[in-house]
Amino acid sequence: MPRGHTSFHEWSVGQVADRSGISISALHFYEREGLIISIRNDGNQRRYGRDTLRRLAFIRASQRVGIPLAAIREALDELPQQRTPREDDWAIVAVRWREVLESQIEELVRLRDDLTTCIGCGCLSFQRCLLVNPADSMAKEGPGARRLMPGTPRPE
């Protein structure tokens, strides 16, 4: 077989990287994380099916809008028999992820507004600053360096 030629049904990791624009190391990472799968040929080289490109497009589009890899993996795991996501699959997760994005937008707006207040006072106080100590979650444990003390369990 000529160099670079491959069966209609499988591609090498280099070919997938070339076609997708995703580095080989990222492809290996995605595989370790269970987002894509490969088979091994007789020479123990990875081979990917054509559907891998569609899964990679799904992963990249999801990442682009800020969805964490764990949530992307969950969405892919919900597909029957690990099949490639289709347009209707994207529509379903888009509705779910829209809520996540709305929540992230609200958080970013709150952070932006808190940043303006913080710049105005310049205190960076652990007692008052909403950026340094949001919701003062450590106050309920009392004074002292709780996180630095050996043997002290961290709050859950």
C-alpha positions as CSV (number, residue, x, y, z in Angstrom):
1,M,0.0,0.0,0.0
2,P,1.4,3.5,-0.8
3,R,2.4,5.7,2.1
4,G,-0.6,7.7,3.4
5,H,-3.1,5.3,1.8
6,T,-5.6,3.8,4.2
7,S,-8.7,1.8,4.1
8,F,-12.0,3.6,3.6
9,H,-13.0,2.7,7.1
10,E,-9.9,3.7,9.2
11,W,-7.4,6.4,9.6
12,S,-4.1,6.7,11.4
13,V,-3.7,9.2,14.3
14,G,-1.7,11.4,12.0
15,Q,-4.4,11.5,9.4
16,V,-7.1,12.3,11.9
17,A,-4.9,15.1,13.3
18,D,-4.4,16.5,9.8
19,R,-8.0,16.3,8.9
20,S,-9.3,17.7,12.2
21,G,-6.6,20.3,13.0
22,I,-6.3,18.7,16.5
23,S,-2.8,17.7,17.7
24,I,-1.9,14.1,18.1
25,S,-1.3,14.6,21.8
26,A,-4.8,16.0,22.2
27,L,-6.2,13.0,20.3
28,H,-4.4,10.7,22.7
29,F,-5.7,12.7,25.6
30,Y,-9.3,12.5,24.3
31,E,-8.9,8.8,23.9
32,R,-7.6,8.3,27.4
33,E,-10.6,10.4,28.6
34,G,-13.0,8.1,26.8
35,L,-14.2,10.7,24.3
36,I,-13.0,8.9,21.2
37,I,-12.0,5.3,20.6
38,S,-9.5,3.6,18.4
39,I,-8.7,0.0,17.4
40,R,-5.2,-1.4,17.1
41,N,-4.1,-2.9,13.8
42,D,-1.7,-5.9,13.4
43,G,1.3,-3.5,13.9
44,N,-0.3,-2.2,17.2
45,Q,-0.9,1.2,15.6
46,R,-4.0,3.2,16.4
47,R,-6.7,3.3,13.8
48,Y,-9.8,5.6,14.0
49,G,-13.1,5.3,12.2
50,R,-14.4,8.1,10.0
51,D,-17.0,8.9,12.6
52,T,-14.2,10.1,14.9
53,L,-14.1,13.4,13.0
54,R,-17.7,14.0,13.8
55,R,-17.1,13.2,17.5
56,L,-14.2,15.6,17.4
57,A,-16.3,18.3,15.9
58,F,-18.9,17.7,18.6
59,I,-16.2,17.9,21.3
60,R,-14.6,21.1,19.9
61,A,-17.9,22.9,19.4
62,S,-18.9,22.0,23.0
63,Q,-15.6,23.2,24.4
64,R,-15.9,26.4,22.4
65,V,-19.0,27.3,24.2
66,G,-17.4,26.5,27.6
67,I,-18.7,23.0,28.3
68,P,-16.3,21.0,30.5
69,L,-14.9,17.7,29.2
70,A,-16.7,15.7,31.9
71,A,-20.1,17.0,30.7
72,I,-19.1,16.3,27.0
73,R,-18.2,12.8,27.9
74,E,-21.5,12.3,29.7
75,A,-23.4,13.5,26.6
76,L,-21.4,11.2,24.3
77,D,-21.9,8.2,26.7
78,E,-25.6,8.7,26.5
79,L,-25.6,7.9,22.8
80,P,-26.6,4.4,22.0
81,Q,-23.7,2.0,21.3
82,Q,-21.2,4.9,21.3
83,R,-22.5,6.1,18.0
84,T,-21.6,9.4,16.4
85,P,-23.6,12.4,17.4
86,R,-26.2,13.6,14.9
87,E,-28.0,16.9,14.5
88,D,-30.9,15.8,16.7
89,D,-28.4,14.8,19.4
90,W,-26.8,18.2,19.3
91,A,-30.3,19.8,19.6
92,I,-31.0,17.8,22.8
93,V,-27.7,18.6,24.5
94,A,-27.9,22.2,23.3
95,V,-31.1,22.7,25.3
96,R,-29.5,21.3,28.5
97,W,-26.2,23.2,28.0
98,R,-28.0,26.4,27.3
99,E,-29.1,26.4,31.0
100,V,-25.5,25.8,32.0
101,L,-24.3,28.7,29.8
102,E,-27.0,31.0,31.2
103,S,-25.8,30.3,34.7
104,Q,-22.2,30.9,33.7
105,I,-23.2,34.2,32.1
106,E,-25.0,35.3,35.2
107,E,-21.9,34.4,37.3
108,L,-19.7,36.4,34.9
109,V,-21.9,39.4,35.1
110,R,-21.9,39.2,38.9
111,L,-18.1,38.9,38.9
112,R,-17.8,41.9,36.5
113,D,-20.0,44.0,38.8
114,D,-18.0,42.9,41.9
115,L,-14.8,43.7,40.2
116,T,-15.9,47.3,39.6
117,T,-16.8,47.6,43.3
118,C,-13.4,46.0,44.3
119,I,-11.4,48.4,42.1
120,G,-13.3,51.3,43.6
121,C,-12.4,50.4,47.2
122,G,-9.1,48.7,46.6
123,C,-9.3,47.0,50.0
124,L,-9.0,43.4,49.0
125,S,-10.3,42.6,52.5
126,F,-10.9,39.0,53.4
127,Q,-13.9,40.2,55.5
128,R,-15.6,42.5,52.9
129,C,-14.3,41.7,49.4
130,L,-16.7,39.7,47.3
131,L,-13.9,38.7,44.9
132,V,-11.4,37.6,47.5
133,N,-13.8,35.9,49.8
134,P,-17.2,35.3,48.1
135,A,-20.0,34.4,50.5
136,D,-17.3,34.2,53.3
137,S,-17.5,30.4,53.3
138,M,-14.6,29.9,55.7
139,A,-16.1,32.2,58.4
140,K,-18.3,29.5,59.8
141,E,-15.1,27.6,60.9
142,G,-13.9,30.5,63.0
143,P,-10.6,32.5,62.9
144,G,-7.3,31.1,62.0
145,A,-5.4,29.6,59.0
146,R,-7.6,26.5,58.7
147,R,-6.3,25.5,55.3
148,L,-2.7,25.6,56.4
149,M,-3.1,23.6,59.6
150,P,-1.9,20.0,59.2
151,G,-4.6,17.4,59.9
152,T,-7.5,19.8,59.6
153,P,-10.1,18.4,57.2
154,R,-11.2,20.6,54.3
155,P,-14.8,21.6,54.2
156,E,-16.9,19.8,51.6
